[in-house]
Amino acid sequence: MNGEGIKDPTADQAVANVMRKTSGLLFPKAGAKKKRRIRHPPSILQEKDGRCFLCMLLDDNNIYWPDLERHHVFGGPNRTASEEEGLTVYLCPRHHRTGPTGVHNSRKTDLIVKGYAEAAWEQNHTPEEFREKFGRNYL
């Protein structure tokens, strides 16, 4: 209706068009469930306290970093197992991705972290269990 009390035919037609377009749709859509995030245990190697695992280990440096990155020690097909078992460390960008000694750029650094992770995991498990779960030993 417009201001003079006369019915506006274009408004009725717009409502009819909307009704025609939405007929047959289900609201809310069936099967559109939200994924539940799985809560994994914290790292067994390090507490999340703002310090880089490799800065402390290699450089003997206890600097607090505002932007630490979480690194899954065993990646690829073992990433989920690494997450489930708490085999993650927090690294500064230099030791994670960008620097020459970063775990993604240096095989030597990567093997150091994997060795520490295996040693920590084997405090409660056997080397055979580690080999079964992660495919090989790093010690």
N, C-alpha and C positions, 0 to 999 in steps of 0.2 A: 504494500500500500504506500502511496506517496503521501505527502503532507496534507492533501485535500481530502483524504479518505477514499480515494479511488484506487482500486486494486491494480497493481502493475503486472501485466501478463508476462513480461520477460522474466520476472523473478520466479513465477510459478514454473516457467519452462526450464530455468536454470536448476531448480530443485528437482524437477522431473528427470533432467539429464544426469544429475548426480545419483539419484536413486537407481536409474537404469544401469549406470556404470558399476555401482557397488553391489548390485544384486548378484547373488551366487557366491560372493566372497565370504570367507569365514573370519570373524574377528574375535579373539586373536587367532592368528594362523595356527593350525594344528601342527605339532612337531617342531615348532620353533623354540625349543627349550634352550636356556642359557647354559653354556658349559660350566661345570664346577671346576674350580682350580684345585689341584691336588696340593696339599700342604706337605712339603718335604722337611725332613729334619735339618737342623742347622749343620754347618760345616763341622767335621770332626778334626779339621786341621787348624782352624783359626776362628776366633770370634770376630764378629763384624764390629770392629772398634775404630775404624777409620784409618788403619795402617795397612800398607801394602805388604803382602806376605813376602815377596821377593826383595823389596827394599830392606826389610828387616833381616832376611836370610843372607842375601848376597852383599849388600852395601852396609850392613850394620847401621841402618838409618831408621829411626822411629818417627818419621814425619807423618803427620795426620793429613790425609788427602780428602778434599770435599767430594771428589768424583771417582770413587773406586768402582771398578767393574768386576762383576762376578764371573769367574772362570771355572768351567766344568773340567776337571783334571783329565777325565777320560771322555773324549768327544766321539763323534760319529755314532756308530751303533751302540756304544756304551754310555752315551750321554744320559739317558734315562737312569741307568744303573748308578752312574756317578751321582746324579741328583738324589736318588733314593737312599744311597748309602752315606750321604753327607760329604762326598769327596769333591768339594768346591773350595776355592780360595778367592780372596778379594785382592785385586791387583790395580795398581795405578795404570793409566793409559800407556806409559812408557814400557812397563813390564808386561803388559797384556798384548797390545797391538802395534804400537808405533815405533818403539825403540829397537835397536839391533839385538838387544838381549831379551826382547819380549818372547813369551812362550809361543806365539804364533809365527815368530821369525827365527827362532833359534832352537834347533833340535836339542842342543846340550841343556838349555834352560828347561825345556819341556820335560826332558828325562829326569832332571833334578826334582821337579815338582811331582812327577809320577812316582819316583822312588820314595819321597816323603809320604805321599798318599798311600802307597802300598804298605809301608812300614806302619803307619797309623792304623790302617784297616786290619792288618794282621795281628794287632794286639788282642783282638777278640775273635779272630778267625785263623784258619790255617792257610799256608801258601797254596795248597791244592784247591781250596774253596775260592781263593782269589783267581787262580788260573781258570777255573770253571766259569766264573762270573765275567771276567774281563779278557779272557783269551790268552794271556801270557803274563809272565812276571817281569818286573822292572828292577828288581834288586840284584 
